[in-house]
Amino acid sequence: MSILLARPSGERHSIAIETTDAAHFAACRRRLSAPQRRTLADGGFTAAPGTFAMLSDPAGKLVRVLVGIDAREPLAALAALPYSLPEGDYHLAAECLPGDSLLQALGWALGGYQFTRYRRPKRAPARLAVPAAQLKQLRPLLQATSQVRDLVNTPTEDMGPQQLAAAIKQLAKTHKARLREWVGDDLLKANFPTIHAVGRASHRAPRLVELSWGKSGDPRLVLVGKGVCFDTGGLDLKTGDGMRNMKKDMGGAAHAIALAGLVMQAQLPVRLTLLVPAVENAVSGNALRPGDVVITRAGHSVEIDNTDAEGRLVLCDALAYAAEQKPDLIVDFATLTGAARVALGPDLPALFANQQAMATALLAAGEAVGDPLWQLPLWRPYRRMLESPIADFANGSASRHAGAITAALYMERFIPDGMPWLHLDTYAWNDSDRPGRPRGGEAMGLRAMFAFLGQRYTR
Protein backbone atom coordinates (compact mmCIF):
# COMPACT_ATOMS: atom_id res chain seq x y z
CA MET A 1 0.00 0.00 0.00
CA SER A 2 2.04 2.98 -1.29
CA ILE A 3 -0.01 5.60 0.57
CA LEU A 4 1.35 4.35 3.90
CA LEU A 5 4.81 3.01 4.65
CA ALA A 6 6.51 1.65 7.72
CA ARG A 7 8.27 4.34 9.71
CA PRO A 8 12.07 3.87 9.62
CA SER A 9 14.16 4.06 12.75
CA GLY A 10 15.22 7.58 11.82
CA GLU A 11 12.87 10.30 10.54
CA ARG A 12 15.35 12.67 8.94
CA HIS A 13 14.14 11.73 5.47
CA SER A 14 10.46 12.54 6.11
CA ILE A 15 8.67 15.78 6.91
CA ALA A 16 6.99 16.29 10.27
CA ILE A 17 3.26 16.89 10.52
CA GLU A 18 2.03 18.54 13.70
CA THR A 19 -1.67 18.57 14.53
CA THR A 20 -3.07 21.44 16.55
CA ASP A 21 -6.26 23.35 17.25
CA ALA A 22 -7.27 26.84 18.33
CA ALA A 23 -6.79 26.04 22.02
CA HIS A 24 -3.19 24.85 21.54
CA PHE A 25 -2.13 27.08 18.68
CA ALA A 26 -0.41 29.70 20.83
CA ALA A 27 1.87 27.08 22.41
CA CYS A 28 2.58 25.68 18.96
CA ARG A 29 3.60 29.13 17.63
CA ARG A 30 6.05 29.68 20.47
CA ARG A 31 8.13 26.72 19.31
CA LEU A 32 8.56 28.19 15.84
CA SER A 33 11.14 30.58 14.47
CA ALA A 34 10.26 34.22 13.79
CA PRO A 35 10.19 33.67 9.99
CA GLN A 36 7.88 30.68 10.43
CA ARG A 37 5.52 32.71 12.64
CA ARG A 38 5.42 35.39 9.94
CA THR A 39 4.53 32.71 7.40
CA LEU A 40 1.56 31.69 9.54
CA ALA A 41 0.45 35.28 10.01
CA ASP A 42 0.78 36.10 6.31
CA GLY A 43 -1.26 33.04 5.40
CA GLY A 44 -3.96 33.69 7.97
CA PHE A 45 -3.52 30.25 9.55
CA THR A 46 -5.51 29.95 12.81
CA ALA A 47 -5.57 26.14 13.21
CA ALA A 48 -9.17 25.88 12.04
CA PRO A 49 -10.13 22.26 11.31
CA GLY A 50 -9.37 21.25 7.75
CA THR A 51 -6.63 23.86 7.20
CA PHE A 52 -2.88 23.45 7.06
CA ALA A 53 0.29 25.53 6.73
CA MET A 54 3.65 24.52 5.29
CA LEU A 55 6.75 25.79 7.09
CA SER A 56 10.28 25.98 5.69
CA ASP A 57 13.77 26.22 7.16
CA PRO A 58 16.07 29.21 6.39
CA ALA A 59 17.16 27.50 3.16
CA GLY A 60 13.56 27.29 1.96
CA LYS A 61 13.21 23.53 2.46
CA LEU A 62 9.85 22.24 3.71
CA VAL A 63 10.41 20.91 7.23
CA ARG A 64 7.05 20.96 9.00
CA VAL A 65 3.33 21.05 8.27
CA LEU A 66 0.86 22.39 10.80
CA VAL A 67 -2.63 20.91 10.50
CA GLY A 68 -5.74 22.22 12.20
CA ILE A 69 -7.95 19.39 13.40
CA ASP A 70 -11.08 18.63 15.35
CA ALA A 71 -10.06 15.95 17.84
CA ARG A 72 -13.60 14.57 17.76
CA GLU A 73 -13.17 13.59 14.10
CA PRO A 74 -9.84 11.75 13.84
CA LEU A 75 -10.74 10.05 10.55
CA ALA A 76 -11.03 13.42 8.82
CA ALA A 77 -7.97 15.00 10.43
CA LEU A 78 -5.42 14.17 7.71
CA ALA A 79 -7.67 12.92 4.93
CA ALA A 80 -7.25 15.95 2.65
CA LEU A 81 -3.45 15.96 2.77
CA PRO A 82 -2.28 13.20 0.38
CA TYR A 83 -3.08 15.35 -2.66
CA SER A 84 -2.76 18.76 -1.01
CA LEU A 85 0.84 18.38 0.17
CA PRO A 86 3.80 18.01 -2.17
CA GLU A 87 4.78 14.47 -3.04
CA GLY A 88 7.12 12.90 -0.52
CA ASP A 89 7.19 11.16 2.84
CA TYR A 90 5.72 12.57 6.04
CA HIS A 91 5.34 11.45 9.64
CA LEU A 92 3.34 12.56 12.67
CA ALA A 93 5.49 14.65 15.00
CA ALA A 94 5.85 13.98 18.69
CA GLU A 95 4.25 17.38 19.36
CA CYS A 96 0.90 16.32 17.86
CA LEU A 97 -2.22 16.68 19.93
CA PRO A 98 -3.22 13.51 21.75
CA GLY A 99 -5.58 11.52 19.55
CA ASP A 100 -6.26 8.31 17.70
CA SER A 101 -3.24 8.12 15.41
CA LEU A 102 -4.51 4.86 13.90
CA LEU A 103 -7.73 6.48 12.66
CA GLN A 104 -5.77 9.53 11.52
CA ALA A 105 -3.49 7.30 9.44
CA LEU A 106 -6.51 5.44 8.09
CA GLY A 107 -8.08 8.75 7.06
CA TRP A 108 -4.88 9.74 5.28
CA ALA A 109 -4.86 6.47 3.35
CA LEU A 110 -8.57 6.68 2.45
CA GLY A 111 -7.92 10.18 1.13
CA GLY A 112 -5.16 8.84 -1.12
CA TYR A 113 -7.42 6.51 -3.10
CA GLN A 114 -7.81 7.00 -6.86
CA PHE A 115 -9.78 4.92 -9.36
CA THR A 116 -7.35 4.55 -12.25
CA ARG A 117 -8.81 1.82 -14.46
CA TYR A 118 -9.76 4.23 -17.24
CA ARG A 119 -7.37 7.17 -16.79
CA ARG A 120 -3.93 7.81 -15.45
CA PRO A 121 -3.57 9.37 -12.00
CA LYS A 122 -2.85 13.09 -12.07
CA ARG A 123 -0.10 12.66 -9.49
CA ALA A 124 1.12 10.30 -6.83
CA PRO A 125 -0.16 10.89 -3.30
CA ALA A 126 2.07 12.04 -0.49
CA ARG A 127 2.97 9.15 1.79
CA LEU A 128 2.65 8.86 5.56
CA ALA A 129 5.16 6.85 7.59
CA VAL A 130 3.49 4.94 10.42
CA PRO A 131 4.71 2.40 12.98
CA ALA A 132 5.06 -1.09 11.53
CA ALA A 133 2.39 -2.45 13.89
CA GLN A 134 -0.10 0.13 12.63
CA LEU A 135 0.76 -0.61 9.03
CA LYS A 136 0.11 -4.32 9.60
CA GLN A 137 -3.28 -3.50 11.11
CA LEU A 138 -4.28 -0.98 8.45
CA ARG A 139 -3.15 -2.67 5.26
CA PRO A 140 -5.95 -5.31 5.09
CA LEU A 141 -8.61 -2.67 5.83
CA LEU A 142 -7.29 -0.38 3.12
CA GLN A 143 -7.10 -3.20 0.59
CA ALA A 144 -10.68 -4.22 1.40
CA THR A 145 -11.95 -0.64 1.17
CA SER A 146 -10.17 -0.13 -2.14
CA GLN A 147 -11.69 -3.37 -3.44
CA VAL A 148 -15.20 -2.18 -2.58
CA ARG A 149 -14.55 1.18 -4.22
CA ASP A 150 -13.01 -0.39 -7.34
CA LEU A 151 -15.83 -2.92 -7.79
CA VAL A 152 -18.55 -0.29 -7.37
CA ASN A 153 -16.81 2.28 -9.56
CA THR A 154 -16.39 -0.11 -12.49
CA PRO A 155 -19.12 0.39 -15.12
CA THR A 156 -21.53 -2.46 -15.70
CA GLU A 157 -20.12 -3.22 -19.14
CA ASP A 158 -16.98 -4.38 -17.31
CA MET A 159 -18.66 -5.49 -14.07
CA GLY A 160 -21.64 -7.63 -15.03
CA PRO A 161 -22.68 -10.86 -13.30
CA GLN A 162 -19.86 -12.84 -14.91
CA GLN A 163 -17.17 -10.33 -13.91
CA LEU A 164 -18.54 -10.09 -10.37
CA ALA A 165 -18.35 -13.89 -10.19
CA ALA A 166 -14.77 -13.69 -11.45
CA ALA A 167 -13.84 -11.48 -8.49
CA ILE A 168 -15.20 -14.15 -6.12
CA LYS A 169 -13.33 -16.87 -8.00
CA GLN A 170 -10.11 -14.92 -7.57
CA LEU A 171 -10.86 -14.57 -3.85
CA ALA A 172 -11.41 -18.31 -3.61
CA LYS A 173 -8.12 -18.97 -5.40
CA THR A 174 -6.22 -16.61 -3.09
CA HIS A 175 -7.51 -18.27 0.08
CA LYS A 176 -7.88 -21.84 -1.21
CA ALA A 177 -11.63 -21.73 -0.70
CA ARG A 178 -14.24 -23.90 -2.41
CA LEU A 179 -16.55 -22.46 -5.07
CA ARG A 180 -19.93 -23.36 -6.57
CA GLU A 181 -21.92 -21.48 -9.17
CA TRP A 182 -25.42 -21.81 -10.62
CA VAL A 183 -25.90 -19.98 -13.92
CA GLY A 184 -29.00 -19.29 -16.03
CA ASP A 185 -31.60 -22.06 -16.04
CA ASP A 186 -29.49 -24.04 -13.56
CA LEU A 187 -30.96 -21.63 -11.00
CA LEU A 188 -34.42 -23.04 -11.69
CA LYS A 189 -33.18 -26.63 -11.47
CA ALA A 190 -31.54 -25.85 -8.11
CA ASN A 191 -34.65 -23.99 -6.84
CA PHE A 192 -33.52 -20.36 -6.88
CA PRO A 193 -36.55 -19.02 -8.76
CA THR A 194 -36.54 -15.38 -7.67
CA ILE A 195 -32.89 -14.87 -8.62
CA HIS A 196 -33.71 -16.26 -12.06
CA ALA A 197 -36.91 -14.22 -12.37
CA VAL A 198 -35.12 -10.92 -11.77
CA GLY A 199 -32.16 -11.64 -14.02
CA ARG A 200 -33.73 -13.54 -16.90
CA ALA A 201 -34.45 -10.45 -19.04
CA SER A 202 -30.76 -9.61 -19.44
CA HIS A 203 -28.58 -10.99 -22.21
CA ARG A 204 -26.12 -11.80 -19.42
CA ALA A 205 -27.27 -14.83 -17.47
CA PRO A 206 -28.12 -14.47 -13.77
CA ARG A 207 -26.16 -16.55 -11.34
CA LEU A 208 -25.61 -17.42 -7.70
CA VAL A 209 -22.01 -17.78 -6.54
CA GLU A 210 -21.12 -19.63 -3.34
CA LEU A 211 -17.70 -19.55 -1.68
CA SER A 212 -16.98 -21.87 1.27
CA TRP A 213 -13.98 -21.76 3.61
CA GLY A 214 -12.99 -22.88 7.08
CA LYS A 215 -12.94 -25.86 9.40
CA SER A 216 -15.98 -28.03 9.94
CA GLY A 217 -15.95 -27.67 13.71
CA ASP A 218 -16.10 -23.87 13.74
CA PRO A 219 -19.34 -21.86 13.92
CA ARG A 220 -20.85 -21.16 10.51
CA LEU A 221 -20.97 -17.57 9.32
CA VAL A 222 -22.90 -16.71 6.14
CA LEU A 223 -22.30 -13.43 4.31
CA VAL A 224 -24.80 -12.44 1.62
CA GLY A 225 -24.42 -9.53 -0.77
CA LYS A 226 -26.89 -8.05 -3.23
CA GLY A 227 -25.24 -8.27 -6.65
CA VAL A 228 -27.54 -6.33 -8.97
CA CYS A 229 -24.91 -5.23 -11.45
CA PHE A 230 -27.25 -2.72 -13.07
CA ASP A 231 -30.79 -1.80 -12.16
CA THR A 232 -33.00 -0.27 -14.81
CA GLY A 233 -35.97 -0.81 -12.51
CA GLY A 234 -37.28 -3.45 -14.90
CA LEU A 235 -40.69 -2.74 -16.44
CA ASP A 236 -41.22 -0.24 -13.60
CA LEU A 237 -38.49 1.72 -15.33
CA LYS A 238 -36.43 4.25 -13.40
CA THR A 239 -36.04 7.82 -14.60
CA GLY A 240 -32.79 8.86 -16.22
CA ASP A 241 -31.59 10.51 -13.03
CA GLY A 242 -32.58 7.48 -10.98
CA MET A 243 -30.74 5.14 -13.34
CA ARG A 244 -27.57 7.19 -13.73
CA ASN A 245 -25.52 5.57 -10.97
CA MET A 246 -27.13 2.14 -10.91
CA LYS A 247 -23.83 0.45 -11.65
CA LYS A 248 -23.48 0.77 -7.87
CA ASP A 249 -26.43 -1.53 -7.15
CA MET A 250 -23.98 -4.38 -6.63
CA GLY A 251 -22.45 -2.45 -3.73
CA GLY A 252 -23.80 -4.96 -1.23
CA ALA A 253 -21.99 -7.76 -3.03
CA ALA A 254 -18.80 -5.68 -3.08
CA HIS A 255 -19.03 -5.31 0.71
CA ALA A 256 -19.68 -9.01 1.27
CA ILE A 257 -16.78 -10.00 -1.00
CA ALA A 258 -14.37 -7.64 0.74
CA LEU A 259 -15.54 -8.73 4.18
CA ALA A 260 -15.09 -12.39 3.26
CA GLY A 261 -11.53 -11.56 2.26
CA LEU A 262 -10.89 -9.87 5.60
CA VAL A 263 -12.33 -12.83 7.51
CA MET A 264 -10.15 -15.32 5.65
CA GLN A 265 -7.01 -13.20 5.80
CA ALA A 266 -7.46 -12.79 9.56
CA GLN A 267 -8.07 -16.53 9.90
CA LEU A 268 -11.14 -15.96 12.06
CA PRO A 269 -12.32 -19.27 13.55
CA VAL A 270 -15.47 -19.58 11.45
CA ARG A 271 -16.86 -21.83 8.75
CA LEU A 272 -17.49 -19.13 6.18
CA THR A 273 -20.03 -19.13 3.37
CA LEU A 274 -20.24 -16.19 0.95
CA LEU A 275 -23.36 -16.00 -1.22
CA VAL A 276 -23.70 -13.47 -4.05
CA PRO A 277 -26.75 -13.52 -6.32
CA ALA A 278 -25.47 -11.65 -9.39
CA VAL A 279 -27.98 -10.34 -11.91
CA GLU A 280 -28.79 -7.43 -14.19
CA ASN A 281 -32.33 -6.11 -13.82
CA ALA A 282 -33.04 -5.40 -17.49
CA VAL A 283 -36.02 -4.97 -19.81
CA SER A 284 -36.95 -7.39 -22.57
CA GLY A 285 -39.87 -9.51 -23.75
CA ASN A 286 -39.48 -12.01 -20.90
CA ALA A 287 -38.99 -9.44 -18.14
CA LEU A 288 -40.72 -9.92 -14.79
CA ARG A 289 -44.04 -8.02 -14.73
CA PRO A 290 -45.91 -6.14 -12.00
CA GLY A 291 -48.68 -8.45 -10.82
CA ASP A 292 -46.76 -11.66 -11.49
CA VAL A 293 -46.49 -14.19 -8.67
CA VAL A 294 -43.23 -16.01 -7.98
CA ILE A 295 -42.87 -19.01 -5.68
CA THR A 296 -39.64 -18.49 -3.75
CA ARG A 297 -37.13 -21.09 -2.63
CA ALA A 298 -38.67 -20.98 0.85
CA GLY A 299 -42.09 -21.84 -0.64
CA HIS A 300 -43.65 -18.41 -0.09
CA SER A 301 -45.73 -17.01 -2.94
CA VAL A 302 -44.77 -13.38 -3.65
CA GLU A 303 -46.78 -10.97 -5.76
CA ILE A 304 -44.63 -8.53 -7.68
CA ASP A 305 -45.90 -5.11 -6.67
CA ASN A 306 -42.96 -3.32 -8.29
CA THR A 307 -40.17 -4.72 -10.44
CA ASP A 308 -37.85 -2.03 -9.07
CA ALA A 309 -37.99 -3.73 -5.66
CA GLU A 310 -35.78 -6.44 -7.12
CA GLY A 311 -33.00 -6.51 -4.54
CA ARG A 312 -35.12 -8.19 -1.90
CA LEU A 313 -36.18 -10.77 -4.49
CA VAL A 314 -32.65 -11.90 -5.35
CA LEU A 315 -31.71 -11.80 -1.68
CA CYS A 316 -34.64 -13.82 -0.38
CA ASP A 317 -33.59 -16.99 -2.20
CA ALA A 318 -30.01 -16.52 -1.02
CA LEU A 319 -31.19 -15.95 2.57
CA ALA A 320 -33.39 -19.05 2.45
CA TYR A 321 -30.42 -21.08 1.23
CA ALA A 322 -28.24 -19.53 3.94
CA ALA A 323 -30.77 -20.49 6.61
CA GLU A 324 -30.74 -24.11 5.41
CA GLN A 325 -27.11 -24.28 6.52
CA LYS A 326 -28.20 -23.56 10.13
CA PRO A 327 -25.53 -20.92 10.67
CA ASP A 328 -24.48 -19.17 13.85
CA LEU A 329 -25.04 -15.83 12.09
CA ILE A 330 -26.30 -14.48 8.76
CA VAL A 331 -25.11 -11.04 7.62
CA ASP A 332 -26.34 -9.36 4.48
CA PHE A 333 -25.29 -6.13 2.76
CA ALA A 334 -27.52 -4.46 0.20
CA THR A 335 -27.99 -1.15 -1.55
CA LEU A 336 -31.64 -1.83 -0.93
CA THR A 337 -33.82 1.26 -0.50
CA GLY A 338 -33.89 4.95 -1.26
CA ALA A 339 -36.03 5.22 1.85
CA ALA A 340 -32.98 4.51 4.03
CA ARG A 341 -31.22 7.44 2.40
CA VAL A 342 -34.19 9.73 2.93
CA ALA A 343 -34.23 8.74 6.60
CA LEU A 344 -30.49 8.75 7.32
CA GLY A 345 -28.79 10.54 4.45
CA PRO A 346 -25.92 9.15 2.37
CA ASP A 347 -23.37 8.54 5.14
CA LEU A 348 -25.19 6.28 7.60
CA PRO A 349 -26.06 2.69 6.67
CA ALA A 350 -29.32 1.50 8.20
CA LEU A 351 -28.87 -1.47 10.50
CA PHE A 352 -31.60 -4.02 11.18
CA ALA A 353 -31.13 -6.88 13.64
CA ASN A 354 -33.35 -9.54 15.10
CA GLN A 355 -31.32 -9.69 18.34
CA GLN A 356 -30.71 -6.43 20.18
CA ALA A 357 -27.52 -7.54 21.91
CA MET A 358 -25.90 -8.10 18.50
CA ALA A 359 -27.06 -4.71 17.25
CA THR A 360 -25.68 -2.98 20.33
CA ALA A 361 -22.31 -4.67 19.93
CA LEU A 362 -22.13 -3.85 16.23
CA LEU A 363 -23.05 -0.19 16.79
CA ALA A 364 -20.32 0.09 19.44
CA ALA A 365 -17.78 -1.53 17.13
CA GLY A 366 -18.67 0.93 14.40
CA GLU A 367 -18.18 3.92 16.70
CA ALA A 368 -14.81 2.57 17.84
CA VAL A 369 -13.43 2.26 14.30
CA GLY A 370 -14.97 5.43 12.86
CA ASP A 371 -17.50 3.56 10.72
CA PRO A 372 -20.89 4.45 12.22
CA LEU A 373 -24.23 2.74 11.62
CA TRP A 374 -27.73 3.67 12.71
CA GLN A 375 -30.30 1.13 13.84
CA LEU A 376 -33.86 1.15 12.50
CA PRO A 377 -36.58 -1.09 13.94
CA LEU A 378 -38.03 -4.29 12.58
CA TRP A 379 -41.50 -2.93 13.36
CA ARG A 380 -43.59 -6.00 12.62
CA PRO A 381 -47.00 -4.26 12.55
CA TYR A 382 -45.80 -2.78 9.23
CA ARG A 383 -45.98 -6.23 7.66
CA ARG A 384 -49.54 -5.26 6.80
CA MET A 385 -48.09 -2.91 4.16
CA LEU A 386 -46.87 -5.95 2.21
CA GLU A 387 -50.16 -7.80 2.15
CA SER A 388 -51.30 -9.25 -1.18
CA PRO A 389 -54.83 -10.22 -2.23
CA ILE A 390 -53.60 -13.25 -4.20
CA ALA A 391 -50.25 -14.34 -2.69
CA ASP A 392 -48.71 -14.84 0.72
CA PHE A 393 -47.33 -11.31 0.54
CA ALA A 394 -46.01 -8.76 -1.95
CA ASN A 395 -42.52 -7.46 -2.56
CA GLY A 396 -43.61 -3.84 -2.16
CA SER A 397 -46.36 -1.52 -1.13
CA ALA A 398 -48.39 1.33 -2.54
CA SER A 399 -47.53 3.29 0.60
CA ARG A 400 -44.42 5.47 0.67
CA HIS A 401 -44.17 5.04 4.43
CA ALA A 402 -41.32 3.15 6.15
CA GLY A 403 -39.77 1.82 2.94
CA ALA A 404 -36.50 0.66 4.51
CA ILE A 405 -38.38 -1.08 7.32
CA THR A 406 -40.84 -2.89 5.06
CA ALA A 407 -37.95 -4.08 2.86
CA ALA A 408 -36.20 -5.48 5.94
CA LEU A 409 -39.46 -7.07 7.09
CA TYR A 410 -39.82 -8.74 3.71
CA MET A 411 -36.39 -10.32 4.06
CA GLU A 412 -36.94 -11.26 7.69
CA ARG A 413 -39.66 -13.68 6.54
CA PHE A 414 -36.89 -15.85 5.11
CA ILE A 415 -34.96 -16.02 8.39
CA PRO A 416 -36.16 -18.76 10.79
CA ASP A 417 -37.23 -17.63 14.25
CA GLY A 418 -34.28 -17.45 16.62
CA MET A 419 -31.60 -17.47 13.90
CA PRO A 420 -29.27 -14.46 14.37
CA TRP A 421 -29.42 -12.06 11.43
CA LEU A 422 -27.94 -8.64 10.65
CA HIS A 423 -29.04 -6.59 7.64
CA LEU A 424 -27.22 -3.47 6.42
CA ASP A 425 -29.02 -1.20 3.97
CA THR A 426 -26.01 0.75 2.70
CA TYR A 427 -25.60 3.48 0.08
CA ALA A 428 -22.08 2.37 -1.02
CA TRP A 429 -21.54 5.72 -2.70
CA ASN A 430 -20.25 9.25 -2.16
CA ASP A 431 -22.21 11.86 -4.09
CA SER A 432 -19.38 14.41 -3.92
CA ASP A 433 -15.69 14.67 -3.08
CA ARG A 434 -14.85 15.11 0.59
CA PRO A 435 -11.62 14.51 2.49
CA GLY A 436 -11.11 10.77 2.67
CA ARG A 437 -14.31 10.10 0.75
CA PRO A 438 -13.79 10.63 -2.99
CA ARG A 439 -16.83 10.76 -5.22
CA GLY A 440 -17.97 7.31 -6.28
CA GLY A 441 -18.04 3.89 -4.66
CA GLU A 442 -17.59 3.70 -0.92
CA ALA A 443 -17.28 1.06 1.81
CA MET A 444 -19.88 1.79 4.50
CA GLY A 445 -20.24 -0.58 7.42
CA LEU A 446 -17.39 -2.81 6.26
CA ARG A 447 -14.91 -1.97 9.01
CA ALA A 448 -17.65 -1.91 11.64
CA MET A 449 -18.78 -5.41 10.72
CA PHE A 450 -15.24 -6.77 10.60
CA ALA A 451 -14.50 -5.35 14.06
CA PHE A 452 -17.73 -6.88 15.37
CA LEU A 453 -16.93 -10.29 13.88
CA GLY A 454 -13.45 -10.14 15.36
CA GLN A 455 -15.00 -9.66 18.78
CA ARG A 456 -17.64 -12.35 18.28
CA TYR A 457 -15.31 -15.00 16.95
CA THR A 458 -12.06 -15.44 18.87
CA ARG A 459 -10.04 -18.53 19.60
PyMOL commands that set and color helices and strands:
alter all, ss='L'
color gray80, all
select helices_A, chain A and resi 25-30+34-43+74-76+101-111+132-153+156-158+161-175+186-189+193-199+240-243+246-265+311-324+338-344+356-368+380-386+403-412+446-456
alter helices_A, ss='H'
color red, helices_A
select strands_A, chain A and resi 4-6+15-20+52-56+62-68+89-92+127-130+178-183+207-213+220-225+227-231+271-281+293-295+301-303+329-334+350-353+374-375+393-394+421-425+429-430+440-441
alter strands_A, ss='S'
color yellow, strands_A
deselect
rebuild
show_as cartoon
